[in-house]
Amino acid sequence: MLNRRILRIKAFKVLYSYAENPSMDLKEAQRQLRLSCEATRDLYLFLLALVRPLTEEAAARIEAARTKFNPTEEERNPNLRFVRNRIAPLLSDDPDFSKIVSRRKLSWDQYDAFLRKLYESVRSKDWFKAYLESDDDSLAADAALFTRIFEEELEDNEDLEAILEDLSIYWNDDLAYALTWCCHAMEDFARGRRWRLPELGPAGDSFAEDLVAAAFAGFGRYSAMVADSVDKWDKDRLFTTDLALIVTGIAEADHFKDIPARVTINEYVEISKYYGTPKSRSFVNGLLDKLIKQL
Protein backbone atom coordinates (compact mmCIF):
# COMPACT_ATOMS: atom_id res chain seq x y z
CA MET A 1 0.00 0.00 0.00
CA LEU A 2 1.07 3.63 -0.33
CA ASN A 3 2.74 4.49 2.95
CA ARG A 4 1.91 7.55 4.98
CA ARG A 5 5.08 9.41 4.04
CA ILE A 6 4.15 9.46 0.38
CA LEU A 7 0.51 10.23 1.23
CA ARG A 8 1.67 13.21 3.30
CA ILE A 9 3.73 14.44 0.36
CA LYS A 10 0.76 14.17 -1.95
CA ALA A 11 -1.51 15.99 0.52
CA PHE A 12 1.10 18.74 0.96
CA LYS A 13 1.38 19.18 -2.81
CA VAL A 14 -2.39 19.55 -3.13
CA LEU A 15 -2.37 22.17 -0.39
CA TYR A 16 0.51 23.95 -2.11
CA SER A 17 -1.61 24.10 -5.28
CA TYR A 18 -4.46 25.54 -3.22
CA ALA A 19 -2.16 28.18 -1.67
CA GLU A 20 -1.05 29.16 -5.17
CA ASN A 21 -4.59 29.02 -6.55
CA PRO A 22 -7.15 29.92 -3.83
CA SER A 23 -10.03 29.46 -6.26
CA MET A 24 -9.54 25.68 -6.08
CA ASP A 25 -12.34 23.95 -4.19
CA LEU A 26 -12.17 20.82 -2.06
CA LYS A 27 -13.71 18.65 -4.76
CA GLU A 28 -10.93 19.57 -7.21
CA ALA A 29 -8.31 19.08 -4.51
CA GLN A 30 -9.55 15.57 -3.74
CA ARG A 31 -9.60 14.81 -7.46
CA GLN A 32 -5.97 15.86 -7.77
CA LEU A 33 -5.09 13.73 -4.78
CA ARG A 34 -6.72 10.64 -6.27
CA LEU A 35 -4.99 11.21 -9.62
CA SER A 36 -1.64 11.54 -7.88
CA CYS A 37 -2.12 8.31 -5.92
CA GLU A 38 -3.21 6.41 -9.03
CA ALA A 39 -0.19 7.79 -10.90
CA THR A 40 2.18 6.24 -8.35
CA ARG A 41 0.72 2.83 -9.09
CA ASP A 42 0.94 3.48 -12.83
CA LEU A 43 4.63 4.29 -12.47
CA TYR A 44 5.20 1.02 -10.63
CA LEU A 45 3.46 -0.87 -13.45
CA PHE A 46 5.42 1.03 -16.10
CA LEU A 47 8.73 0.14 -14.46
CA LEU A 48 7.73 -3.48 -13.89
CA ALA A 49 6.77 -3.70 -17.56
CA LEU A 50 10.40 -2.87 -18.41
CA VAL A 51 11.42 -6.50 -17.74
CA ARG A 52 10.12 -7.87 -21.04
CA PRO A 53 11.50 -5.22 -23.45
CA LEU A 54 14.88 -5.31 -21.72
CA THR A 55 14.94 -9.07 -22.15
CA GLU A 56 13.94 -8.69 -25.79
CA GLU A 57 16.69 -6.10 -26.32
CA ALA A 58 19.24 -8.61 -25.05
CA ALA A 59 17.83 -11.34 -27.31
CA ALA A 60 17.93 -9.05 -30.36
CA ARG A 61 21.53 -8.09 -29.66
CA ILE A 62 22.58 -11.72 -29.31
CA GLU A 63 20.79 -12.72 -32.50
CA ALA A 64 22.35 -9.84 -34.43
CA ALA A 65 25.84 -10.86 -33.27
CA ARG A 66 25.24 -14.52 -34.06
CA THR A 67 24.13 -13.86 -37.65
CA LYS A 68 26.74 -11.27 -38.58
CA PHE A 69 29.55 -12.06 -41.01
CA ASN A 70 32.31 -14.08 -39.37
CA PRO A 71 31.02 -14.15 -35.76
CA THR A 72 33.35 -15.08 -32.93
CA GLU A 73 33.03 -18.37 -31.08
CA GLU A 74 31.35 -16.58 -28.20
CA GLU A 75 28.89 -14.92 -30.58
CA ARG A 76 28.06 -18.24 -32.27
CA ASN A 77 27.44 -19.87 -28.89
CA PRO A 78 26.19 -17.06 -26.66
CA ASN A 79 25.24 -17.30 -23.01
CA LEU A 80 21.43 -17.28 -23.07
CA ARG A 81 20.94 -17.22 -19.35
CA PHE A 82 19.53 -13.70 -19.24
CA VAL A 83 17.29 -13.92 -22.31
CA ARG A 84 15.79 -17.10 -20.85
CA ASN A 85 15.10 -15.55 -17.45
CA ARG A 86 11.86 -16.67 -15.83
CA ILE A 87 10.64 -13.22 -14.78
CA ALA A 88 9.79 -11.90 -18.26
CA PRO A 89 7.32 -14.71 -19.10
CA LEU A 90 5.79 -14.55 -15.63
CA LEU A 91 4.77 -10.98 -16.43
CA SER A 92 4.08 -11.15 -20.17
CA ASP A 93 2.01 -14.35 -19.83
CA ASP A 94 0.00 -13.01 -16.91
CA PRO A 95 -3.36 -11.90 -18.38
CA ASP A 96 -4.10 -9.53 -15.51
CA PHE A 97 -0.76 -7.76 -15.83
CA SER A 98 -1.00 -7.54 -19.61
CA LYS A 99 -4.55 -6.24 -19.40
CA ILE A 100 -3.87 -3.48 -16.87
CA VAL A 101 -0.68 -2.35 -18.62
CA SER A 102 -2.50 -2.23 -21.96
CA ARG A 103 -5.54 -0.46 -20.52
CA ARG A 104 -3.37 2.24 -18.96
CA LYS A 105 -1.29 2.53 -22.15
CA LEU A 106 2.03 1.91 -20.42
CA SER A 107 4.49 1.01 -23.16
CA TRP A 108 8.26 1.09 -23.74
CA ASP A 109 7.92 0.75 -27.52
CA GLN A 110 9.18 4.24 -28.32
CA TYR A 111 12.18 4.12 -26.01
CA ASP A 112 14.56 1.91 -27.98
CA ALA A 113 17.52 4.21 -27.37
CA PHE A 114 16.98 4.05 -23.62
CA LEU A 115 16.69 0.25 -23.69
CA ARG A 116 19.92 -0.08 -25.67
CA LYS A 117 21.77 2.19 -23.29
CA LEU A 118 20.35 0.45 -20.25
CA TYR A 119 21.29 -3.00 -21.52
CA GLU A 120 24.83 -1.82 -22.32
CA SER A 121 25.16 -0.55 -18.77
CA VAL A 122 23.76 -3.74 -17.25
CA ARG A 123 25.95 -6.11 -19.28
CA SER A 124 29.08 -4.19 -18.31
CA LYS A 125 28.57 -4.82 -14.61
CA ASP A 126 30.51 -7.49 -12.73
CA TRP A 127 27.35 -8.64 -10.95
CA PHE A 128 25.69 -9.30 -14.31
CA LYS A 129 28.67 -11.31 -15.52
CA ALA A 130 28.61 -13.28 -12.26
CA TYR A 131 24.91 -14.01 -12.84
CA LEU A 132 25.63 -15.38 -16.33
CA GLU A 133 28.37 -17.64 -15.01
CA SER A 134 26.63 -18.80 -11.85
CA ASP A 135 25.51 -22.39 -11.33
CA ASP A 136 22.38 -21.10 -9.58
CA ASP A 137 19.97 -21.25 -12.50
CA SER A 138 16.77 -20.53 -10.57
CA LEU A 139 13.80 -18.21 -10.42
CA ALA A 140 15.22 -16.71 -7.25
CA ALA A 141 18.49 -15.89 -9.02
CA ASP A 142 16.59 -14.24 -11.89
CA ALA A 143 14.57 -12.21 -9.39
CA ALA A 144 17.72 -11.16 -7.56
CA LEU A 145 19.23 -9.94 -10.83
CA PHE A 146 16.25 -7.74 -11.68
CA THR A 147 16.24 -6.41 -8.14
CA ARG A 148 19.83 -5.35 -8.74
CA ILE A 149 18.84 -3.68 -12.01
CA PHE A 150 15.99 -1.76 -10.37
CA GLU A 151 18.17 -0.69 -7.46
CA GLU A 152 21.39 0.21 -9.24
CA GLU A 153 20.48 1.12 -12.82
CA LEU A 154 17.21 3.02 -12.58
CA GLU A 155 17.47 5.23 -9.53
CA ASP A 156 19.23 8.53 -10.29
CA ASN A 157 19.10 7.65 -13.99
CA GLU A 158 18.86 10.97 -15.84
CA ASP A 159 17.60 9.38 -19.05
CA LEU A 160 14.80 7.64 -17.20
CA GLU A 161 13.91 10.79 -15.28
CA ALA A 162 13.57 12.68 -18.57
CA ILE A 163 11.19 10.01 -19.89
CA LEU A 164 9.09 10.08 -16.74
CA GLU A 165 8.91 13.87 -16.73
CA ASP A 166 7.52 13.83 -20.26
CA LEU A 167 4.95 11.16 -19.47
CA SER A 168 3.37 12.44 -16.26
CA ILE A 169 3.53 15.51 -14.06
CA TYR A 170 2.82 13.23 -11.11
CA TRP A 171 5.84 10.95 -11.59
CA ASN A 172 8.61 13.41 -10.72
CA ASP A 173 8.94 12.39 -7.09
CA ASP A 174 7.59 8.83 -7.04
CA LEU A 175 10.48 6.98 -8.70
CA ALA A 176 12.21 5.70 -5.55
CA TYR A 177 8.91 4.48 -4.09
CA ALA A 178 7.88 2.74 -7.32
CA LEU A 179 11.28 1.05 -7.61
CA THR A 180 10.90 -0.24 -4.07
CA TRP A 181 7.63 -1.85 -5.08
CA CYS A 182 9.31 -3.40 -8.12
CA CYS A 183 11.84 -4.98 -5.76
CA HIS A 184 8.95 -6.25 -3.62
CA ALA A 185 7.51 -7.86 -6.77
CA MET A 186 10.83 -9.63 -7.38
CA GLU A 187 10.77 -10.94 -3.81
CA ASP A 188 7.25 -12.25 -4.40
CA PHE A 189 8.33 -14.01 -7.60
CA ALA A 190 11.28 -15.61 -5.81
CA ARG A 191 8.84 -17.02 -3.25
CA GLY A 192 6.48 -18.36 -5.88
CA ARG A 193 3.92 -15.59 -5.60
CA ARG A 194 2.37 -13.33 -8.23
CA TRP A 195 2.99 -9.62 -8.67
CA ARG A 196 0.79 -7.30 -6.64
CA LEU A 197 -0.79 -3.92 -7.25
CA PRO A 198 -0.20 -1.74 -4.17
CA GLU A 199 -3.36 -0.62 -2.45
CA LEU A 200 -3.92 3.10 -2.01
CA GLY A 201 -4.21 2.44 1.70
CA PRO A 202 -5.57 -0.07 4.23
CA ALA A 203 -9.25 -0.91 3.88
CA GLY A 204 -11.30 1.91 5.32
CA ASP A 205 -8.27 4.18 5.71
CA SER A 206 -8.92 7.64 4.27
CA PHE A 207 -5.85 9.31 5.81
CA ALA A 208 -4.85 11.38 2.78
CA GLU A 209 -8.40 12.45 1.91
CA ASP A 210 -9.15 13.40 5.52
CA LEU A 211 -5.86 15.27 5.80
CA VAL A 212 -6.57 17.35 2.69
CA ALA A 213 -10.10 18.06 3.90
CA ALA A 214 -8.85 19.13 7.35
CA ALA A 215 -6.14 21.36 5.85
CA PHE A 216 -8.67 22.98 3.51
CA ALA A 217 -11.20 23.58 6.28
CA GLY A 218 -8.64 25.09 8.63
CA PHE A 219 -6.40 26.86 6.11
CA GLY A 220 -7.41 30.36 7.15
CA ARG A 221 -7.11 29.68 10.88
CA TYR A 222 -3.85 27.78 10.57
CA SER A 223 -2.34 30.45 8.31
CA ALA A 224 -3.29 33.07 10.90
CA MET A 225 -1.52 31.03 13.57
CA VAL A 226 1.61 31.10 11.43
CA ALA A 227 1.25 34.85 10.90
CA ASP A 228 0.91 35.50 14.63
CA SER A 229 4.00 33.42 15.37
CA VAL A 230 6.47 35.08 13.02
CA ASP A 231 7.99 38.45 13.88
CA LYS A 232 7.41 41.08 11.21
CA TRP A 233 5.72 38.44 9.15
CA ASP A 234 5.25 39.34 5.52
CA LYS A 235 3.10 37.04 3.42
CA ASP A 236 4.91 37.97 0.23
CA ARG A 237 8.24 36.86 1.68
CA LEU A 238 7.07 33.58 3.24
CA PHE A 239 7.73 30.72 0.84
CA THR A 240 4.51 29.01 -0.21
CA THR A 241 6.14 25.61 0.23
CA ASP A 242 6.94 26.34 3.89
CA LEU A 243 3.44 27.67 4.53
CA ALA A 244 1.84 24.63 2.89
CA LEU A 245 4.06 22.25 4.86
CA ILE A 246 3.32 23.93 8.18
CA VAL A 247 -0.43 24.20 7.58
CA THR A 248 -0.61 20.54 6.52
CA GLY A 249 1.35 19.55 9.63
CA ILE A 250 -0.92 21.59 11.91
CA ALA A 251 -3.99 20.07 10.25
CA GLU A 252 -2.62 16.58 10.84
CA ALA A 253 -1.90 17.26 14.51
CA ASP A 254 -5.31 18.88 14.97
CA HIS A 255 -7.30 16.19 13.17
CA PHE A 256 -5.39 12.96 13.87
CA LYS A 257 -5.10 12.88 17.65
CA ASP A 258 -3.83 9.29 17.61
CA ILE A 259 -0.61 10.27 15.81
CA PRO A 260 2.07 11.49 18.27
CA ALA A 261 2.92 15.14 17.70
CA ARG A 262 6.62 14.40 17.44
CA VAL A 263 5.96 11.91 14.64
CA THR A 264 3.99 14.54 12.72
CA ILE A 265 6.68 17.18 13.20
CA ASN A 266 9.48 14.83 12.16
CA GLU A 267 7.60 13.79 9.03
CA TYR A 268 7.11 17.33 7.75
CA VAL A 269 10.65 18.32 8.67
CA GLU A 270 11.88 15.40 6.53
CA ILE A 271 9.63 16.42 3.65
CA SER A 272 10.88 20.01 3.92
CA LYS A 273 14.42 18.81 3.15
CA TYR A 274 13.33 17.92 -0.38
CA TYR A 275 10.76 20.60 -1.14
CA GLY A 276 11.79 23.65 0.84
CA THR A 277 14.73 26.01 0.97
CA PRO A 278 17.98 25.38 2.89
CA LYS A 279 16.40 27.16 5.88
CA SER A 280 13.07 25.34 5.68
CA ARG A 281 14.06 22.47 7.95
CA SER A 282 14.67 24.62 11.04
CA PHE A 283 11.79 26.95 10.18
CA VAL A 284 9.24 24.14 9.79
CA ASN A 285 10.57 22.32 12.85
CA GLY A 286 10.41 25.36 15.11
CA LEU A 287 7.02 26.64 14.01
CA LEU A 288 5.31 23.25 13.95
CA ASP A 289 6.58 22.47 17.44
CA LYS A 290 5.34 25.82 18.74
CA LEU A 291 1.97 25.80 17.02
CA ILE A 292 1.12 22.18 17.76
CA LYS A 293 1.75 22.91 21.44
CA GLN A 294 -0.74 25.77 21.17
CA LEU A 295 -3.33 23.30 19.91
C-alpha positions in Angstrom: 0.0 0.0 0.0 1.1 3.6 -0.3 2.7 4.5 3.0 1.9 7.5 5.0 5.1 9.4 4.0 4.2 9.5 0.4 0.5 10.2 1.2 1.7 13.2 3.3 3.7 14.4 0.4 0.8 14.2 -2.0 -1.5 16.0 0.5 1.1 18.7 1.0 1.4 19.2 -2.8 -2.4 19.6 -3.1 -2.4 22.2 -0.4 0.5 23.9 -2.1 -1.6 24.1 -5.3 -4.5 25.5 -3.2 -2.2 28.2 -1.7 -1.1 29.2 -5.2 -4.6 29.0 -6.5 -7.2 29.9 -3.8 -10.0 29.5 -6.3 -9.5 25.7 -6.1 -12.3 23.9 -4.2 -12.2 20.8 -2.1 -13.7 18.6 -4.8 -10.9 19.6 -7.2 -8.3 19.1 -4.5 -9.6 15.6 -3.7 -9.6 14.8 -7.5 -6.0 15.9 -7.8 -5.1 13.7 -4.8 -6.7 10.6 -6.3 -5.0 11.2 -9.6 -1.6 11.5 -7.9 -2.1 8.3 -5.9 -3.2 6.4 -9.0 -0.2 7.8 -10.9 2.2 6.2 -8.4 0.7 2.8 -9.1 0.9 3.5 -12.8 4.6 4.3 -12.5 5.2 1.0 -10.6 3.5 -0.9 -13.4 5.4 1.0 -16.1 8.7 0.1 -14.5 7.7 -3.5 -13.9 6.8 -3.7 -17.6 10.4 -2.9 -18.4 11.4 -6.5 -17.7 10.1 -7.9 -21.0 11.5 -5.2 -23.4 14.9 -5.3 -21.7 14.9 -9.1 -22.1 13.9 -8.7 -25.8 16.7 -6.1 -26.3 19.2 -8.6 -25.1 17.8 -11.3 -27.3 17.9 -9.0 -30.4 21.5 -8.1 -29.7 22.6 -11.7 -29.3 20.8 -12.7 -32.5 22.4 -9.8 -34.4 25.8 -10.9 -33.3 25.2 -14.5 -34.1 24.1 -13.9 -37.6 26.7 -11.3 -38.6 29.6 -12.1 -41.0 32.3 -14.1 -39.4 31.0 -14.1 -35.8 33.3 -15.1 -32.9 33.0 -18.4 -31.1 31.3 -16.6 -28.2 28.9 -14.9 -30.6 28.1 -18.2 -32.3 27.4 -19.9 -28.9 26.2 -17.1 -26.7 25.2 -17.3 -23.0 21.4 -17.3 -23.1 20.9 -17.2 -19.3 19.5 -13.7 -19.2 17.3 -13.9 -22.3 15.8 -17.1 -20.8 15.1 -15.6 -17.5 11.9 -16.7 -15.8 10.6 -13.2 -14.8 9.8 -11.9 -18.3 7.3 -14.7 -19.1 5.8 -14.5 -15.6 4.8 -11.0 -16.4 4.1 -11.2 -20.2 2.0 -14.3 -19.8 0.0 -13.0 -16.9 -3.4 -11.9 -18.4 -4.1 -9.5 -15.5 -0.8 -7.8 -15.8 -1.0 -7.5 -19.6 -4.5 -6.2 -19.4 -3.9 -3.5 -16.9 -0.7 -2.3 -18.6 -2.5 -2.2 -22.0 -5.5 -0.5 -20.5 -3.4 2.2 -19.0 -1.3 2.5 -22.2 2.0 1.9 -20.4 4.5 1.0 -23.2 8.3 1.1 -23.7 7.9 0.7 -27.5 9.2 4.2 -28.3 12.2 4.1 -26.0 14.6 1.9 -28.0 17.5 4.2 -27.4 17.0 4.1 -23.6 16.7 0.2 -23.7 19.9 -0.1 -25.7 21.8 2.2 -23.3 20.3 0.4 -20.2 21.3 -3.0 -21.5 24.8 -1.8 -22.3 25.2 -0.5 -18.8 23.8 -3.7 -17.2 25.9 -6.1 -19.3 29.1 -4.2 -18.3 28.6 -4.8 -14.6 30.5 -7.5 -12.7 27.4 -8.6 -10.9 25.7 -9.3 -14.3 28.7 -11.3 -15.5 28.6 -13.3 -12.3 24.9 -14.0 -12.8 25.6 -15.4 -16.3 28.4 -17.6 -15.0 26.6 -18.8 -11.8 25.5 -22.4 -11.3 22.4 -21.1 -9.6 20.0 -21.3 -12.5 16.8 -20.5 -10.6 13.8 -18.2 -10.4 15.2 -16.7 -7.2 18.5 -15.9 -9.0 16.6 -14.2 -11.9 14.6 -12.2 -9.4 17.7 -11.2 -7.6 19.2 -9.9 -10.8 16.3 -7.7 -11.7 16.2 -6.4 -8.1 19.8 -5.3 -8.7 18.8 -3.7 -12.0 16.0 -1.8 -10.4 18.2 -0.7 -7.5 21.4 0.2 -9.2 20.5 1.1 -12.8 17.2 3.0 -12.6 17.5 5.2 -9.5 19.2 8.5 -10.3 19.1 7.6 -14.0 18.9 11.0 -15.8 17.6 9.4 -19.1 14.8 7.6 -17.2 13.9 10.8 -15.3 13.6 12.7 -18.6 11.2 10.0 -19.9 9.1 10.1 -16.7 8.9 13.9 -16.7 7.5 13.8 -20.3 4.9 11.2 -19.5 3.4 12.4 -16.3 3.5 15.5 -14.1 2.8 13.2 -11.1 5.8 11.0 -11.6 8.6 13.4 -10.7 8.9 12.4 -7.1 7.6 8.8 -7.0 10.5 7.0 -8.7 12.2 5.7 -5.6 8.9 4.5 -4.1 7.9 2.7 -7.3 11.3 1.1 -7.6 10.9 -0.2 -4.1 7.6 -1.8 -5.1 9.3 -3.4 -8.1 11.8 -5.0 -5.8 9.0 -6.3 -3.6 7.5 -7.9 -6.8 10.8 -9.6 -7.4 10.8 -10.9 -3.8 7.3 -12.3 -4.4 8.3 -14.0 -7.6 11.3 -15.6 -5.8 8.8 -17.0 -3.3 6.5 -18.4 -5.9 3.9 -15.6 -5.6 2.4 -13.3 -8.2 3.0 -9.6 -8.7 0.8 -7.3 -6.6 -0.8 -3.9 -7.3 -0.2 -1.7 -4.2 -3.4 -0.6 -2.4 -3.9 3.1 -2.0 -4.2 2.4 1.7 -5.6 -0.1 4.2 -9.2 -0.9 3.9 -11.3 1.9 5.3 -8.3 4.2 5.7 -8.9 7.6 4.3 -5.9 9.3 5.8 -4.9 11.4 2.8 -8.4 12.5 1.9 -9.2 13.4 5.5 -5.9 15.3 5.8 -6.6 17.3 2.7 -10.1 18.1 3.9 -8.9 19.1 7.3 -6.1 21.4 5.9 -8.7 23.0 3.5 -11.2 23.6 6.3 -8.6 25.1 8.6 -6.4 26.9 6.1 -7.4 30.4 7.2 -7.1 29.7 10.9 -3.8 27.8 10.6 -2.3 30.5 8.3 -3.3 33.1 10.9 -1.5 31.0 13.6 1.6 31.1 11.4 1.2 34.9 10.9 0.9 35.5 14.6 4.0 33.4 15.4 6.5 35.1 13.0 8.0 38.4 13.9 7.4 41.1 11.2 5.7 38.4 9.1 5.3 39.3 5.5 3.1 37.0 3.4 4.9 38.0 0.2 8.2 36.9 1.7 7.1 33.6 3.2 7.7 30.7 0.8 4.5 29.0 -0.2 6.1 25.6 0.2 6.9 26.3 3.9 3.4 27.7 4.5 1.8 24.6 2.9 4.1 22.2 4.9 3.3 23.9 8.2 -0.4 24.2 7.6 -0.6 20.5 6.5 1.4 19.6 9.6 -0.9 21.6 11.9 -4.0 20.1 10.3 -2.6 16.6 10.8 -1.9 17.3 14.5 -5.3 18.9 15.0 -7.3 16.2 13.2 -5.4 13.0 13.9 -5.1 12.9 17.7 -3.8 9.3 17.6 -0.6 10.3 15.8 2.1 11.5 18.3 2.9 15.1 17.7 6.6 14.4 17.4 6.0 11.9 14.6 4.0 14.5 12.7 6.7 17.2 13.2 9.5 14.8 12.2 7.6 13.8 9.0 7.1 17.3 7.8 10.7 18.3 8.7 11.9 15.4 6.5 9.6 16.4 3.7 10.9 20.0 3.9 14.4 18.8 3.1 13.3 17.9 -0.4 10.8 20.6 -1.1 11.8 23.6 0.8 14.7 26.0 1.0 18.0 25.4 2.9 16.4 27.2 5.9 13.1 25.3 5.7 14.1 22.5 7.9 14.7 24.6 11.0 11.8 27.0 10.2 9.2 24.1 9.8 10.6 22.3 12.8 10.4 25.4 15.1 7.0 26.6 14.0 5.3 23.3 14.0 6.6 22.5 17.4 5.3 25.8 18.7 2.0 25.8 17.0 1.1 22.2 17.8 1.7 22.9 21.4 -0.7 25.8 21.2 -3.3 23.3 19.9 
